[in-house]
Structures are given as structure tokens and as C-alpha cells.
Amino acid sequence: MKKILLIEDNPEVRENTGEILELAGYEVKSAPNGKIGVELVQKENPDLIICDIMMPDLDGYGVLHILSKRPETAAIPFIFLTAKTEKSDVRKGMNLGADDYLTKPFDDTDLLRAIETRLQKASMQQKHYDSTPEGLDEFIKDAQQVLDMKHLCKDKKTKIVKKKSEIFAEGDTPLNIYFIKSGSVKVYKSHPDGKELITNIYNANDFFGFEPILENTVYQESAVAMQDSELISIPKYDFVMLLQSHPDVSKGFVSMLCKKVAEKEKQLLNLAYNSVRQRTAEALLKVRELKDAKENIQISRDDLAKIVGTASESVIRVLSDFKDERLIEIESGKIRIISPERLEKVVRWNVAR
């Protein structure tokens, strides 16, 4: 049962509002003025606060100011309930951090709807969403409720993309972002001389293809399926709504999106400073998810070289060294990692011991 603290100096309003909230299934704690209200917040740790503005000793603005300065109370949803209706009053409350503003006399339904919305948004802000198809569906469902947009992501589609099929090409206009339900996708940049650099490999539960929408540009890279893959596409309009509609929604979505950003930045840095040997070891560790039931990694030497950022011949020589050092096995062109721990040492120290 959610707990609500009602701070109101008018006994009749306090009693009537408290009764409405209790009938709606909330646990209600009441305070007759701002000072007692601040004390009760510390004692009761409510899920939401409803506070009048015009009160003796400490008004609603003062209550909100005090609570917003304390880390343990700053995130509690706060709704002003007052007879003040001037725009300047509303603006002042919102600038202080109030989440909503209801004027007296108020409709019972409006009050309960405002409370429900704020509790949903607070719950979403605190909730962790797994980067899985189920987590994505749960996030979208919660976002629909918080934003009161039942049509949000109704055009989300799942499709099968065959191995080596192109998903988008450099220069295309982005219309969707993509989430991998199963399979693997490589994203690469092309050089005018025909060479390619694989900038990232995305696997199950990864998002990709959203950066151009954020930057309002065309695709700067191309994407091709490395295996038969199942992709969920989210239209551009819905993606923008999820990011811009409300901070509580966007925060949850951004945490799901940013899984690969740091990894991509690290790869580009390593291209500048790491040896071919280090980069090949790192590439092998990265493509482990492409292994089959026998733990064999199925990737062409050409694709591996595009990840490393060097010629195929250089990668083949390093793979031969790794095989001699018993870091990997190679049979019929397939690679099996024997010692991932020693490969990690190669990445860190350029030494295999």
C-alpha cells in the first residue's frame, strides 16, 4: 500500500481529502502545518506528498525547498494543492521542483489521476529494465501508461533478416532503430579505396542504429547481418517520443541504449594505440558470441581483419602465433578459444604467459 503525506492547515479540507485517499486504497498520514509536515517526512518516508501552499509558520514553498535540499527526500513526488491560481504562483512551484499543481476546489478524479501518474513515473524512474525482449516490452508498457499514449510503439515490428543481408547502408535516411532479439549484426564504415572497418558487432539484446536520429543526420555506417537474425524495429517517431516526452521515461530508455557506446569509443582508441596482436586478441574475445554448439567461432578472416583494422594477412599471421602459443585452436578454418584469460592478458600487456 502506497503511503501519502497530506500537509494541509484547513481541518475540513484535510479530513475530506484524507478520506478520499483512504477510499482509493492509500495509507494517509496528515500534518496540520509545514513544520510538522517536514518532521513527518523524515519519520514516515512517504511515497508521495500533497501540500497546501498558504500555511502559517512554514508555507508549501518552504516545505518543498527544505525537502529538495535533502538527498533522502528530494526524489519524493510532490504535488501542490492550493487556491492560488496565478501563473506566477504555478511557475514558482514548478521552478522549486513540484511535480504537479492542483487548484481548489478540485475534482476527486483529477486528484487521484494526478497521484497515480506521479507514482507511476516515480516507479519507472527507480525501475531497472533488462536489455532483453521482455525488458523492452515491459519498458514500453510502462511508458505507455506514464505518457498516457496507448498507441506508442504500436508499429514496433519483428522481422527475420538472413545472413549477409543489408539492414541499412551508409547515406540512408534513418527511419527506425533496431533491437536484436537473436543473431548478430556488424556495423562498418567504408573507405573510398574500398576497404572496410567494422566499428561494432551487435548481438542479442543490443540496440543499434540510433545515433543518426540523435544527430539528425543520415547513416554514417552500414549494417549487415552476420547470422540469420531476428530484429525488432522501433519507428523513429516513437524513439524520439521515448527520449523527449518525459525525463522519467527517457532516463530508463537511455540506460538501455548506452550499453555499447563506451565499448565503441574504446575500440576506436585501441585502433590508435594498440598493436595488431592486441587488437586481434580483443577482436577474438568480442566475437565469442558467434560460436556454435562446439565452441567454434564462425567468422571470416576478412571480417576479423575489418574489426582489427588491418590487412587479412596480418591477422592470419597473428592467429598462427596464437595457435602456436596454445591460446586458440584452428580447424577447418574455424577458431576455438582455449584460454580467454591469456587472450585478455595479451590485450592488457601484449604478452602471453
Kinemage of the C-alpha trace (Angstrom):
@kinemage 1
@onewidth
@group {chain A} dominant
@subgroup {mainchain}
@vectorlist {calphas} color= white
{ca met a 1} P 0.000 0.000 0.000
{ca lys a 2} L 1.413 3.368 -1.040
{ca lys a 3} L 1.798 5.964 1.689
{ca ile a 4} L 0.780 9.589 1.117
{ca leu a 5} L 1.580 12.524 3.387
{ca leu a 6} L -1.074 15.254 3.291
{ca ile a 7} L 0.074 18.657 4.608
{ca glu a 8} L -2.949 20.984 4.942
{ca asp a 9} L -3.820 23.580 7.600
{ca asn a 10} L -7.573 23.616 6.868
{ca pro a 11} L -9.077 20.830 9.061
{ca glu a 12} L -12.098 20.293 6.791
{ca val a 13} L -10.059 20.063 3.595
{ca arg a 14} L -7.513 17.833 5.337
{ca glu a 15} L -10.210 15.466 6.594
{ca asn a 16} L -12.142 15.294 3.305
{ca thr a 17} L -9.038 14.814 1.171
{ca gly a 18} L -7.670 12.189 3.535
{ca glu a 19} L -10.942 10.283 3.338
{ca ile a 20} L -10.843 10.321 -0.488
{ca leu a 21} L -7.314 8.974 -0.480
{ca glu a 22} L -8.092 6.214 2.021
{ca leu a 23} L -11.121 5.122 -0.008
{ca ala a 24} L -8.806 4.909 -3.034
{ca gly a 25} L -6.608 2.446 -1.136
{ca tyr a 26} L -3.775 4.693 0.064
{ca glu a 27} L -2.304 4.862 3.549
{ca val a 28} L -2.630 8.502 4.636
{ca lys a 29} L -0.581 10.492 7.134
{ca ser a 30} L -1.648 14.074 7.858
{ca ala a 31} L 0.087 17.218 9.107
{ca pro a 32} L -1.661 20.500 10.058
{ca asn a 33} L 1.267 22.726 9.055
{ca gly a 34} L 4.551 22.770 7.168
{ca lys a 35} L 6.859 22.297 10.155
{ca ile a 36} L 5.101 19.151 11.334
{ca gly a 37} L 4.927 18.004 7.717
{ca val a 38} L 8.711 18.192 7.298
{ca glu a 39} L 9.178 16.234 10.533
{ca leu a 40} L 6.714 13.552 9.380
{ca val a 41} L 8.511 13.133 6.055
{ca gln a 42} L 11.640 12.077 7.946
{ca lys a 43} L 9.663 9.732 10.180
{ca glu a 44} L 7.201 8.178 7.717
{ca asn a 45} L 9.167 8.191 4.430
{ca pro a 46} L 6.027 8.643 2.271
{ca asp a 47} L 5.776 7.615 -1.386
{ca leu a 48} L 4.158 10.958 -2.299
{ca ile a 49} L 3.463 14.330 -0.667
{ca ile a 50} L 0.418 16.559 -1.176
{ca cys a 51} L 0.972 20.002 0.282
{ca asp a 52} L -1.021 23.223 0.613
{ca ile a 53} L 0.857 26.454 -0.159
{ca met a 54} L -0.713 29.086 2.109
{ca met a 55} L 0.077 27.912 5.661
{ca pro a 56} L 1.325 29.735 8.783
{ca asp a 57} L 4.908 29.403 10.052
{ca leu a 58} L 6.205 27.431 7.047
{ca asp a 59} L 4.362 27.599 3.726
{ca gly a 60} L 4.333 24.981 0.980
{ca tyr a 61} L 7.178 26.629 -0.921
{ca gly a 62} L 9.324 26.411 2.213
{ca val a 63} L 8.431 22.739 2.708
{ca leu a 64} L 9.406 21.893 -0.855
{ca his a 65} L 12.629 23.922 -0.612
{ca ile a 66} L 13.729 22.087 2.550
{ca leu a 67} L 12.885 18.632 1.210
{ca ser a 68} L 14.535 19.249 -2.162
{ca lys a 69} L 17.840 20.042 -0.416
{ca arg a 70} L 17.942 16.692 1.354
{ca pro a 71} L 19.126 13.723 -0.773
{ca glu a 72} L 16.878 11.262 1.076
{ca thr a 73} L 13.704 13.287 0.359
{ca ala a 74} L 14.475 15.150 -2.885
{ca ala a 75} L 13.081 12.391 -5.125
{ca ile a 76} L 9.692 12.038 -3.370
{ca pro a 77} L 6.901 13.131 -5.780
{ca phe a 78} L 5.424 16.434 -4.602
{ca ile a 79} L 2.001 17.827 -5.536
{ca phe a 80} L 0.814 21.309 -4.554
{ca leu a 81} L -2.853 21.589 -3.579
{ca thr a 82} L -3.887 25.247 -3.273
{ca ala a 83} L -6.365 28.004 -4.009
{ca lys a 84} L -3.627 30.147 -5.622
{ca thr a 85} L -4.158 30.150 -9.369
{ca glu a 86} L -1.874 32.909 -10.687
{ca lys a 87} L 0.572 31.764 -13.340
{ca ser a 88} L 3.439 33.233 -11.325
{ca asp a 89} L 2.463 31.017 -8.377
{ca val a 90} L 2.365 27.907 -10.555
{ca arg a 91} L 5.707 28.803 -12.130
{ca lys a 92} L 7.314 29.360 -8.743
{ca gly a 93} L 6.174 25.960 -7.522
{ca met a 94} L 7.392 24.184 -10.645
{ca asn a 95} L 10.735 26.003 -10.540
{ca leu a 96} L 11.220 24.735 -6.996
{ca gly a 97} L 10.696 21.181 -8.247
{ca ala a 98} L 6.992 20.434 -7.717
{ca asp a 99} L 5.710 17.575 -9.867
{ca asp a 100} L 2.115 18.775 -10.189
{ca tyr a 101} L -0.204 21.604 -9.156
{ca leu a 102} L -3.923 21.210 -8.384
{ca thr a 103} L -6.194 24.124 -7.500
{ca lys a 104} L -9.050 24.185 -5.007
{ca pro a 105} L -11.812 23.295 -5.404
{ca phe a 106} L -10.553 20.178 -7.129
{ca asp a 107} L -12.299 17.219 -8.687
{ca asp a 108} L -11.721 13.903 -6.871
{ca thr a 109} L -10.933 12.168 -10.152
{ca asp a 110} L -8.324 14.785 -11.102
{ca leu a 111} L -6.630 14.388 -7.727
{ca leu a 112} L -6.484 10.578 -7.929
{ca arg a 113} L -5.330 10.667 -11.548
{ca ala a 114} L -2.527 13.091 -10.677
{ca ile a 115} L -1.410 10.877 -7.797
{ca glu a 116} L -1.481 7.722 -9.904
{ca thr a 117} L 0.507 9.366 -12.689
{ca arg a 118} L 3.168 10.676 -10.335
{ca leu a 119} L 3.543 7.325 -8.579
{ca gln a 120} L 3.888 5.563 -11.942
{ca lys a 121} L 6.564 7.999 -13.068
{ca ala a 122} L 8.457 7.657 -9.788
{ca ser a 123} L 8.287 3.871 -10.053
{ca met a 124} L 9.583 3.977 -13.617
{ca gln a 125} L 12.471 6.240 -12.630
{ca gln a 126} L 13.596 3.785 -9.964
{ca lys a 127} L 13.000 0.670 -12.023
{ca his a 128} L 15.754 -1.212 -13.833
{ca tyr a 129} L 14.830 -2.623 -17.218
{ca asp a 130} L 16.774 -5.577 -18.542
{ca ser a 131} L 18.068 -5.200 -22.065
{ca thr a 132} L 16.048 -8.191 -23.291
{ca pro a 133} L 12.936 -8.523 -25.466
{ca glu a 134} L 10.900 -8.949 -22.283
{ca gly a 135} L 12.547 -5.921 -20.664
{ca leu a 136} L 11.871 -3.833 -23.768
{ca asp a 137} L 8.186 -4.847 -23.779
{ca glu a 138} L 7.900 -4.029 -20.068
{ca phe a 139} L 9.528 -0.637 -20.588
{ca ile a 140} L 7.212 0.249 -23.486
{ca lys a 141} L 4.153 -0.842 -21.483
{ca asp a 142} L 5.170 1.359 -18.544
{ca ala a 143} L 5.961 4.270 -20.878
{ca gln a 144} L 2.503 3.976 -22.451
{ca gln a 145} L 0.905 4.313 -19.012
{ca val a 146} L 3.115 7.160 -17.819
{ca leu a 147} L 2.712 9.163 -21.028
{ca asp a 148} L -0.951 8.155 -21.467
{ca met a 149} L -0.119 7.151 -25.045
{ca lys a 150} L -1.598 3.722 -25.760
{ca his a 151} L -0.536 3.961 -29.405
{ca leu a 152} L 3.167 4.351 -28.516
{ca cys a 153} L 5.262 1.773 -30.393
{ca lys a 154} L 2.167 0.105 -31.853
{ca asp a 155} L 4.120 -0.062 -35.136
{ca lys a 156} L 7.014 -1.922 -33.493
{ca lys a 157} L 7.770 -4.893 -35.748
{ca thr a 158} L 9.807 -8.077 -35.591
{ca lys a 159} L 11.396 -9.429 -38.742
{ca ile a 160} L 13.860 -12.116 -39.797
{ca val a 161} L 16.989 -10.905 -41.591
{ca lys a 162} L 19.008 -13.519 -43.464
{ca lys a 163} L 22.780 -13.846 -43.100
{ca lys a 164} L 24.690 -11.250 -45.201
{ca ser a 165} L 21.506 -9.225 -45.787
{ca glu a 166} L 21.873 -5.451 -45.557
{ca ile a 167} L 19.848 -3.686 -42.863
{ca phe a 168} L 20.857 -0.142 -43.764
{ca ala a 169} L 23.586 1.466 -45.854
{ca glu a 170} L 25.854 4.442 -45.358
{ca gly a 171} L 23.996 7.527 -46.591
{ca asp a 172} L 20.496 6.151 -45.977
{ca thr a 173} L 17.971 8.220 -44.017
{ca pro a 174} L 17.197 6.527 -40.663
{ca leu a 175} L 13.564 5.539 -40.228
{ca asn a 176} L 13.913 3.059 -37.332
{ca ile a 177} L 16.165 1.959 -34.533
{ca tyr a 178} L 16.840 -1.756 -34.089
{ca phe a 179} L 16.936 -4.218 -31.213
{ca ile a 180} L 18.431 -7.679 -31.757
{ca lys a 181} L 16.223 -10.439 -30.439
{ca ser a 182} L 18.603 -13.112 -31.763
{ca gly a 183} L 21.607 -13.277 -34.083
{ca ser a 184} L 24.465 -10.852 -34.774
{ca val a 185} L 24.919 -7.704 -36.854
{ca lys a 186} L 28.114 -5.991 -37.957
{ca val a 187} L 28.279 -2.232 -38.448
{ca tyr a 188} L 31.110 -0.929 -40.606
{ca lys a 189} L 32.492 2.160 -42.329
{ca ser a 190} L 33.714 2.135 -45.913
{ca his a 191} L 36.839 3.915 -47.167
{ca pro a 192} L 36.934 5.427 -50.669
{ca asp a 193} L 39.593 2.848 -51.636
{ca gly a 194} L 37.112 0.041 -50.914
{ca lys a 195} L 38.480 -1.029 -47.536
{ca glu a 196} L 36.089 -1.523 -44.623
{ca leu a 197} L 36.429 -1.105 -40.864
{ca ile a 198} L 33.963 -2.944 -38.632
{ca thr a 199} L 33.230 -0.451 -35.873
{ca asn a 200} L 30.984 -2.706 -33.819
{ca ile a 201} L 29.360 -6.118 -33.616
{ca tyr a 202} L 25.932 -6.224 -32.036
{ca asn a 203} L 24.476 -9.386 -30.554
{ca ala a 204} L 21.254 -10.467 -28.874
{ca asn a 205} L 19.753 -7.776 -26.580
{ca asp a 206} L 21.687 -4.895 -28.187
{ca phe a 207} L 20.219 -1.710 -29.690
{ca phe a 208} L 21.850 -0.214 -32.772
{ca gly a 209} L 21.269 2.387 -35.483
{ca phe a 210} L 20.002 5.170 -33.212
{ca glu a 211} L 22.927 7.624 -33.333
{ca pro a 212} L 21.962 9.271 -36.677
{ca ile a 213} L 18.482 10.017 -35.319
{ca leu a 214} L 20.017 11.732 -32.292
{ca glu a 215} L 22.351 13.708 -34.554
{ca asn a 216} L 19.664 14.348 -37.210
{ca thr a 217} L 21.927 13.008 -39.964
{ca val a 218} L 21.985 10.122 -42.435
{ca tyr a 219} L 23.647 6.825 -41.544
{ca gln a 220} L 27.427 7.216 -41.383
{ca glu a 221} L 27.878 3.430 -41.367
{ca ser a 222} L 26.352 0.333 -42.941
{ca ala a 223} L 24.847 -2.670 -41.153
{ca val a 224} L 24.736 -6.290 -42.331
{ca ala a 225} L 23.550 -9.453 -40.579
{ca met a 226} L 26.405 -11.826 -39.736
{ca gln a 227} L 23.951 -14.638 -38.984
{ca asp a 228} L 20.271 -15.216 -39.569
{ca ser a 229} L 18.937 -12.633 -37.134
{ca glu a 230} L 15.618 -11.614 -35.613
{ca leu a 231} L 15.312 -7.841 -35.271
{ca ile a 232} L 12.766 -5.626 -33.546
{ca ser a 233} L 12.395 -2.262 -35.275
{ca ile a 234} L 11.037 0.795 -33.459
{ca pro a 235} L 9.915 3.687 -35.699
{ca lys a 236} L 11.844 6.949 -35.489
{ca tyr a 237} L 8.808 8.890 -34.195
{ca asp a 238} L 8.325 6.524 -31.252
{ca phe a 239} L 12.044 6.550 -30.483
{ca val a 240} L 12.038 10.361 -30.281
{ca met a 241} L 8.927 10.317 -28.079
{ca leu a 242} L 10.572 7.884 -25.659
{ca leu a 243} L 13.591 10.163 -25.372
{ca gln a 244} L 11.934 13.585 -25.245
{ca ser a 245} L 8.490 13.088 -23.725
{ca his a 246} L 9.398 12.944 -20.034
{ca pro a 247} L 12.650 12.748 -18.010
{ca asp a 248} L 11.493 9.668 -16.075
{ca val a 249} L 10.861 7.799 -19.325
{ca ser a 250} L 13.968 8.968 -21.148
{ca lys a 251} L 16.240 8.076 -18.231
{ca gly a 252} L 15.150 4.437 -18.356
{ca phe a 253} L 15.454 4.296 -22.133
{ca val a 254} L 18.908 5.906 -22.282
{ca ser a 255} L 20.262 3.353 -19.793
{ca met a 256} L 19.117 0.589 -22.162
{ca leu a 257} L 20.613 2.297 -25.231
{ca cys a 258} L 24.075 3.105 -23.946
{ca lys a 259} L 25.320 -0.421 -23.447
{ca lys a 260} L 27.642 -0.326 -26.485
{ca val a 261} L 28.687 3.333 -26.592
{ca ala a 262} L 31.669 3.038 -24.226
{ca glu a 263} L 32.763 -0.163 -25.975
{ca lys a 264} L 32.785 1.585 -29.354
{ca glu a 265} L 34.822 4.510 -28.011
{ca lys a 266} L 37.312 2.061 -26.501
{ca gln a 267} L 37.697 0.246 -29.813
{ca leu a 268} L 38.460 3.456 -31.707
{ca leu a 269} L 41.027 4.422 -29.056
{ca asn a 270} L 42.670 0.998 -29.264
{ca leu a 271} L 42.953 1.325 -33.050
{ca ala a 272} L 45.216 4.306 -32.473
{ca tyr a 273} L 47.398 2.902 -29.690
{ca asn a 274} L 47.242 -0.915 -29.519
{ca ser a 275} L 49.324 -3.323 -31.590
{ca val a 276} L 47.827 -5.674 -34.189
{ca arg a 277} L 48.450 -8.515 -31.760
{ca gln a 278} L 46.478 -6.778 -29.008
{ca arg a 279} L 43.660 -5.780 -31.340
{ca thr a 280} L 43.379 -9.315 -32.736
{ca ala a 281} L 43.110 -10.765 -29.226
{ca glu a 282} L 40.445 -8.198 -28.363
{ca ala a 283} L 38.542 -8.959 -31.578
{ca leu a 284} L 38.519 -12.685 -30.803
{ca leu a 285} L 37.107 -12.024 -27.351
{ca lys a 286} L 34.475 -9.740 -28.861
{ca val a 287} L 33.235 -12.302 -31.415
{ca arg a 288} L 32.945 -15.179 -28.938
{ca glu a 289} L 29.168 -14.893 -29.123
{ca leu a 290} L 29.354 -16.119 -32.741
{ca lys a 291} L 30.465 -19.563 -31.544
{ca asp a 292} L 28.488 -22.674 -32.425
{ca ala a 293} L 27.497 -25.620 -30.237
{ca lys a 294} L 31.081 -26.933 -30.410
{ca glu a 295} L 32.503 -23.608 -29.194
{ca asn a 296} L 33.869 -22.826 -32.655
{ca ile a 297} L 33.761 -19.184 -33.761
{ca gln a 298} L 32.412 -18.820 -37.274
{ca ile a 299} L 33.818 -15.618 -38.735
{ca ser a 300} L 35.717 -14.995 -41.938
{ca arg a 301} L 39.313 -13.802 -41.782
{ca asp a 302} L 38.214 -10.823 -43.839
{ca asp a 303} L 35.585 -9.766 -41.251
{ca leu a 304} L 38.041 -10.356 -38.418
{ca ala a 305} L 40.575 -8.128 -40.179
{ca lys a 306} L 37.921 -5.430 -40.577
{ca ile a 307} L 37.363 -5.477 -36.821
{ca val a 308} L 41.089 -5.315 -36.120
{ca gly a 309} L 41.566 -2.583 -38.710
{ca thr a 310} L 44.382 -4.207 -40.667
{ca ala a 311} L 45.059 -6.481 -43.647
{ca ser a 312} L 43.823 -10.076 -43.636
{ca glu a 313} L 47.399 -11.318 -44.000
{ca ser a 314} L 48.419 -9.607 -40.755
{ca val a 315} L 45.511 -11.168 -38.865
{ca ile a 316} L 46.314 -14.616 -40.272
{ca arg a 317} L 49.918 -14.317 -39.037
{ca val a 318} L 48.773 -13.320 -35.545
{ca leu a 319} L 46.241 -16.184 -35.459
{ca ser a 320} L 49.058 -18.573 -36.354
{ca asp a 321} L 51.101 -17.200 -33.445
{ca phe a 322} L 48.147 -17.592 -31.078
{ca lys a 323} L 47.728 -21.184 -32.245
{ca asp a 324} L 51.415 -21.949 -31.576
{ca glu a 325} L 51.065 -20.397 -28.118
{ca arg a 326} L 48.025 -22.606 -27.401
{ca leu a 327} L 45.713 -19.618 -26.973
{ca ile a 328} L 43.403 -20.844 -29.732
{ca glu a 329} L 42.765 -23.858 -31.928
{ca ile a 330} L 42.012 -23.672 -35.656
{ca glu a 331} L 40.295 -26.490 -37.501
{ca ser a 332} L 38.775 -26.273 -40.985
{ca gly a 333} L 39.044 -22.501 -40.767
{ca lys a 334} L 37.028 -22.324 -37.527
{ca ile a 335} L 38.550 -20.786 -34.414
{ca arg a 336} L 38.115 -22.080 -30.881
{ca ile a 337} L 39.414 -20.067 -27.936
{ca ile a 338} L 41.323 -22.263 -25.487
{ca ser a 339} L 42.417 -19.629 -22.983
{ca pro a 340} L 40.328 -16.441 -22.867
{ca glu a 341} L 42.218 -15.386 -19.725
{ca arg a 342} L 45.537 -15.378 -21.570
{ca leu a 343} L 43.974 -13.524 -24.502
{ca glu a 344} L 42.841 -10.881 -22.036
{ca lys a 345} L 46.447 -10.627 -20.848
{ca val a 346} L 47.513 -10.076 -24.439
{ca val a 347} L 45.031 -7.218 -24.696
{ca arg a 348} L 46.344 -5.656 -21.489
{ca trp a 349} L 50.067 -6.322 -21.779
{ca asn a 350} L 50.760 -7.601 -25.281
{ca val a 351} L 52.269 -10.677 -23.619
{ca ala a 352} L 51.013 -14.262 -23.370
{ca arg a 353} L 52.422 -16.194 -20.431
